[in-house]
Amino acid sequence: MSQHSVEKSICTVRDALAEAKSVVVLSGAGISAESGVPTFRGQGGLWRQYRATDLATPEAFARDPKLVWEFYNWRRELLEPLRPNAAHLSLAKLENRLSSFVLITQNIDGLHQMAGSRNVLELHGNIWKVRCTACGRLTEDRRVPLPLLPTCEDCGALLRPHVVWFGETLDPGILDRAYEEVLRCEVMLVIGTSGTVQPAASMGMLAGRNGALVVEINLEPTPYSDIYSVSIAGKAGEIVPQLF
């Protein structure tokens, strides 16, 4: 995409956002990567001799909860010093301008909330929250590191990270709310997501079929780049602040 095409696309989106009353954002790993968050996929996805995808499962936790908690403590140590980038901060400012704004994220790092976003739907949970395996009590705990086998203050049972592991289903309440917002938005920004993980991947298509202007911002083309209303190639931290 030429610089002229990028500038024209940015103007199109800027005009649409200026008129819109209802905006939904879907964010993925790409926006967090610009803050230094590892993706844990492909090369570099190993911790010790383990694949991250082999430890982030209910089976791994049932087999060896201490090992899984060691892995998540390591991840929390990596994330603790990281801060929101310009894209996170710009989206938080956009929320303050609109009467209806919802941010749907596939990320578990909490950077959107740190940037000031309030209306956030976390599809895959949050690494800074822990959930009791017995009574279900959910709390935020930002200690780094946590005890290797943390227990519930209410019932004494083992805690687990409040994240959606491979093989688990998404929270139906959060998913239903996400679909509801996608179907009624006027503009949808799809930022830093490859479009390969369902059900989030199809949300932009759903919004577009319902009449929304759907804008993709991603470093690389995705399977939806030619289908969305606007597709802008580039870093979220550089593109998103130019949209408002």
Buried (B, 14 or more C-beta within 10 A) or exposed (E): EEEEEBEEBBEBBEEBBEEBEBBBBBBBBBBBBBBEBBBBEEEEBEBEEBEBEBBBBEEBBEEEBEBBBBBBBEBBEBBEEBEBBBBBBBBBEBBEEBEBBBBBBBBBBBBBBBBBBEBBBBBBBBBBBBBBBEEEBEBEEEEEBBEEEBBBEEEEBBBBBBBBBEEEEBBEEBBEBBBEBBBBBBBBBBBBBBBEEEEBBEBBBBBBEBEBBBBBBBBEBBEBBEBBBBBBBBBBBEBBBBBE
